[in-house]
């Protein structure tokens, strides 16, 4: 798979449990390739997710989605808080 030509988007999942099973709705969806630079998207600011509040420990995981609709496994979750 060529990420620049075969990927459609990245889905960002956030919850307080750290467990992701596919039943969740992504908190953010990012284009895989930035149309202005034609470069792979490599960053996202979690502070842009308005449903998050200061205090709780959150977990984030990503999925890549191909143009065909095929989804990757969830990335290993990483924790953060504000």
C-alpha positions as CSV (number, residue, x, y, z in Angstrom):
1,X,0.0,0.0,0.0
2,X,1.3,3.5,-0.9
3,X,0.1,5.9,1.9
4,X,0.1,8.9,-0.5
5,X,-2.2,7.3,-3.1
6,X,-4.1,4.6,-1.2
7,X,-5.1,6.1,2.1
8,X,-8.3,8.2,2.5
9,X,-8.3,9.3,6.1
10,X,-7.2,8.8,9.7
11,X,-9.8,8.4,12.4
12,X,-9.0,9.6,15.9
13,X,-10.7,7.9,18.8
14,X,-10.6,9.2,22.4
15,X,-12.2,7.7,25.5
16,X,-11.5,7.4,29.3
17,X,-11.3,3.6,29.4
18,X,-8.4,2.9,27.0
19,X,-10.3,0.1,25.3
20,X,-11.3,0.4,21.7
21,X,-13.4,-2.2,19.9
22,X,-14.8,-0.5,16.8
23,X,-18.2,0.4,18.3
24,X,-17.0,4.0,19.1
25,X,-17.5,6.9,16.8
26,X,-14.3,8.8,15.9
27,X,-13.8,12.1,17.7
28,X,-12.0,13.5,14.6
29,X,-11.4,12.5,11.0
30,X,-8.3,13.8,9.2
31,X,-7.5,13.6,5.5
32,X,-4.6,11.3,5.0
33,X,-2.9,13.6,2.6
34,X,-2.9,17.4,3.0
35,X,-4.2,18.7,-0.4
36,X,-2.1,21.9,-0.1
37,X,1.2,20.2,0.3
38,X,0.4,16.7,-1.0
39,X,2.2,15.3,2.1
40,X,1.0,12.7,4.5
41,X,-0.8,14.1,7.6
42,X,1.5,13.6,10.5
43,X,0.0,15.7,13.4
44,X,-3.2,16.7,15.1
45,X,-3.9,18.9,18.2
46,X,-6.1,16.9,20.6
47,X,-7.1,20.3,22.1
48,X,-9.3,20.7,19.0
49,X,-11.7,18.0,20.3
50,X,-14.2,20.2,22.1
51,X,-15.8,17.4,24.1
52,X,-12.6,16.9,26.2
53,X,-12.3,18.7,29.6
54,X,-9.5,19.5,32.0
55,X,-8.8,16.8,34.6
56,X,-9.7,13.3,33.4
57,X,-7.1,10.9,31.9
58,X,-8.0,10.2,28.3
59,X,-6.8,7.5,25.9
60,X,-6.3,8.1,22.2
61,X,-6.0,5.6,19.4
62,X,-5.9,5.9,15.6
63,X,-7.1,4.0,12.6
64,X,-6.0,4.4,9.0
65,X,-8.8,4.0,6.4
66,X,-7.9,3.1,2.8
67,X,-9.8,4.5,-0.2
68,X,-11.4,1.1,-0.5
69,X,-12.9,1.5,3.0
70,X,-10.6,-1.1,4.6
71,X,-9.7,0.0,8.1
72,X,-6.5,-0.8,10.0
73,X,-6.4,-2.2,13.5
74,X,-6.4,0.4,16.3
75,X,-3.0,1.8,17.1
76,X,-1.8,1.1,20.6
77,X,-3.6,3.5,22.9
78,X,-1.7,6.4,24.5
79,X,-2.9,8.3,27.5
80,X,-3.0,12.1,28.1
81,X,-4.7,14.7,30.2
82,X,-5.1,18.5,30.1
